[in-house]
Amino acid sequence: MPSAIRRTMGPLEWAMLIALSLIWGGSFFFNAVALRGFPPLTIVALRVGVGAICLWMIVLAIRYPFPRDPALWLRFLAMGILNNAIPFTLIVWGQQHIASGLASILNATTPLFTVVVANILLVDEKLDPYRLFGVVAGFAGVAVMVGDTSGGWGQNVWAELAILSASLSYAFASVYGRRFANVPPMVTAAGQVTASSLVMVPLALWADRPWTFSAIGSDAWAAALSLAVVSTALAYTLYFSILKRSGATNIVLVTLLNAPTAILLGSLFLHETVTLTDLAGLLAIGAGLALIDGRPLRVLTALRRTERTEG
């Protein structure tokens, strides 16, 4: 009998959540380092190709059956394109022009886009006033950041829009992912990453012609492999472990923690700077996500009830 989901997280769940935020926040750092030696498509191809191998090793170790239904593999392909191929490529391309910290802040809009997409496409996830206000507050922060275009509509702005488009792709993937309710989550992860590698590896071979590359530094290789092993295979394993133990409501907190991790790593090791405008945008996005999650409102309501009881 499956274990019950714990709605409140204990020390172990918090440790796992923080570890996941470090891993996914670190993916922006790994992207920046990998770009020192590889073009974007090759970075993504390495990430999903090696990541798929690692994930299947985990799936086989757990002894899940290998999926053989062609229709299921077509769904894996759609999910892989939406959740891996498109967003990974857009994020890495965008990071050629903007700092990893800013990229992580813009990527934190994924839950905002998810709420909007779900409201449009799903009948059971409509916006209530609090969630709508959260979406407006979050996108107001985005508007502040992207609207700060004193240099005109140059590559930086297009890079920011690329990261936001990646977040939108993640949102569609989140909604589409409901089709895998009866598939073991680790099998879904392995299947979608495998399917995306079948798209990205040939594309990178055709577009980048990696056999023409000059010598690649060990730092770029280490970063690319870290994206595959740590930020993909290990991250998915942690993600689904937290989801099983604490539920979807708690796992969304990782989005609030990714950006600070990426900002810190970028500042310490890449000498990046984050502007006050970026931080203001992050605060607005965080406030919007808090309203969407509803947890602060529930805490305030509980405190008021306690005060009335004691009074």
N, C-alpha and C positions, 0 to 999 in steps of 0.2 A: 504493500500500500504506500503511495507517494507521501512524502512528508509534507506537513502543512506549511503554507507560506507565512512567514513572520512579518507582520505589518510594521513592527518596530525593529530597527536593526540593532544587533548587539555589537560588541567589539570586533568580532571576526568579520561580520558583514561590512562594517565601516572600514576595516583594514583592506578588505577586498575592493571596496568601492574606491578608496583612495589610490590603491595600486592600479586599478583600471584607469583612473583619471591621469595618473602619471604616464601610463603606457600610451593612451590616446592623445594626451597633451604632448607627449614626446614625439608622436608621429610627425608633427609639424617641424620639430627640430631635425628629425631624421630626414625629412624631405629636403630641408635646406642644405644639409650636408651632402646628401646624395646628388643634388643638383650641381655640385662642384665637379662631378665626373660623368654624370649620365644626363641625357635629355629626358623630358617628362614621360614620354610613352614607354621608354625602356625601364624607367623606375617603376612605373605601374605594372608592367609585364613581369618584372622580377618579383614585385610584392605579391601579386596574385598567383604567379606560377609556383614559387617556392612555398607560399602560404598554403596553397591547395595541398601540396605534398604533406606538409606538417599536419594539416587538419585531418587528412585521411588516415594518417598514422594514429591520431587520437581516436577517430571514429572506429578504426579496426581494433584498437586496444580496448575500447568500451564494448566491442562485439555487436555493434549495430549492423543490421543487414544492409548490403549495398543496394541502393535504389535502381530498379531496372525498368520502371515505367517510362516510356518515351514522353508521355504527356507531362510527367513530373519534371523531366529534364528540360522540357521547353519552358516550364515555369521557373526552374533554376536559372535558365538563360536570361529570362526577362528580369529576374531579381538581381542577377549578377551585373547586368548592364546598368540597372537603376541604382544599385547599392554599392557597386565597386567600380566598374569601368568608367562611367561618366563622372561621378564625384571625385574619385581618386585623380583622374586626369586633369579635371578643372582645378583642383586644389594645388596640385604640383605645378601646373602651368602658372597659376596665379602667384605662387610663391617665388617665381622668378623675378617678380616685380615689386612685391610687398613683403614686409617682415612677417616672420612666422607667428609672432604674437598677434598682430592684426588679423592674420588669416584665421587664427583660432577664435578670435572674438566674433568675426563674421560667421564662422561655421557654427557658433553657438546659437544661431537663429534657427537651426534645424527643427526644434520643437515648435517654434512659432509657425513655420511653414507647414509642419505636420498637422497642427490644429486647423489651419485654414483648408488644407487639402482634404482632411477627413470631414470637415464640415460640408464641403462641396460634394464629395463622392460617397459618403457613408450616411445612412439614415439614422444610425444610433449614436453618432458622435457630433451632435450639433452644438454650436457655441451658445453658452449662457452669458449673461452680462459681465460676470467677473472674468471669464476667459476671453471675451471680446476685448475688454479693457486691457487685459494682459497683452494680447496681440498688438493692440494699438500702441501701448507703451513700448513694447519691444521694438517694433518697426520704427518708432520715432527715434530710438537710439541709432538704428541703422541709417536712417535718413540723415542724422547729424554727421555720422562718420563719412558716408559716401558723398554727402552734400558738401563736404569740405574740400572743394576742388579748385583751390586757388591757382593751381597749375594748369587748369583746363582739363578737358576730357582726354587725358593721355593714357599711357599704358597702366598706370597705377589704378585709375578708375575702372578700366576694363578688367584688371586683375581682381579688384574688389567685387565686381559684378559676377566674375567667374566663380568666386568662392560662394557667393550667394546662390548662384545657379546650382552649385554642388549641393548646398543645403536643401534647395527645392527638390533635387533629384532624390536625396535621402528621404525627404518627406513622402514622395510618391512610393518609394520602396517600403517605407513603414506601413503605408496603407495596403500596398500589394502583398506584403508579408503575411497578412491575415489568411491568405490562401494556403499557408503551410501549417495550419493549426494541428493537423493530424500527423505531421512529420516530425521526428525527433529533432530538436533545435540544432544539435551539432551536425546532423546530417544535412539540414538546410544550409548551415554555414559552409560546410565542405562542398556541397553541390553548387551553391551560387558562386563561390570563389573559383571552383574548377571551371564552371561555365564562363565566367569573366576572363579566365586565363586563355580559354580557347578563342576569345575575341582579341585580347590585348597582345598575346605573344606574336601571332602572325602580323598584326598591325604594326607592332614595334619593329619586327624584322623587316617589313616592307618600307616603313617610313624612315627609321633611324639607321638601318644597315649597320648593326653593332659590330660587324667584323671589320669595319673601317675605323673604329675608335682607336685613338692613341692610348697609351698606358693609363689605366684608371688607378687613382690613388687608393690606398688601403682604407682611408677614412670614408670615401664614397662607397666602397664595397661594404664596409661594416654597417653603414647607415642603411643601404638598400636591403641587406639581409636582415637587419633589425626590424625594418618595416614589415618584412614577410613573417619572420618567426615571432617577434615580440608584439608588434602593433596589429597583426592580423590573427595568427594562430593562437597565441597566448591570450590576446585580448578577447577573442570570441569565447574561449574557454571560461575566462573569468566572468564575462558578461552573462553567459547563460547560467553559470553557477549562482550569481547574485540574483538573477531573474527568478530562478527556481526557489531560492531561499527567502527572498524578500519582496518579490513582485515588481510589476512594471512601475508602480507609483514611486518606489524608492530608487529604481535604477535611473530614472530621469535626472536625479541629482548629479550624475556624472557630468552632464552637460555644463553645469555651473562650475565644475572643478577643472575641466580641461583647459580652459583659457588661461587661468592663472598659472598653471603648470607650463604651458607653452610660452607665456610671457616671461616667466622666470628663467627658463632654459635659454630663450633667445637673448635675454639680457646678460646672463652670466657667460655664455659660451659663444654667442654670435655677435655680441656688442650691438644689439638692436635697441632702439628706443621706442617707447610707446607714448603718444601724445596725450594731453589732457582730454582732447576730443575723443580719442579712442577709449580712454577709461570711462568717460561720461557715457559713451555708447554701450560699453560693457555693463555699467550699472543699470542703464535703462533696460537692456536685454535681460539682465538678471531679475530686475523687478517684474518684468513681463512674465518671465518663466515662473516666478514665485506665485504670481496671481493665477496663472494657468494651472499650476500644480494644486493651489488651494490650501496648502499646508499652513502658511502664516495666518490665513483667515480662520482656519480651524483652531489654531493655537490661541488666537485672540478671543475667539468665541468661548473657548473652554476657560480662559482666564476670567472673562467677564462673568461666566456662570459661577465660578468659584468665589469671586468677590461678592456676588449677590447672595450666595449661600452663606458665606461667612458674615455678611452684613445683616 
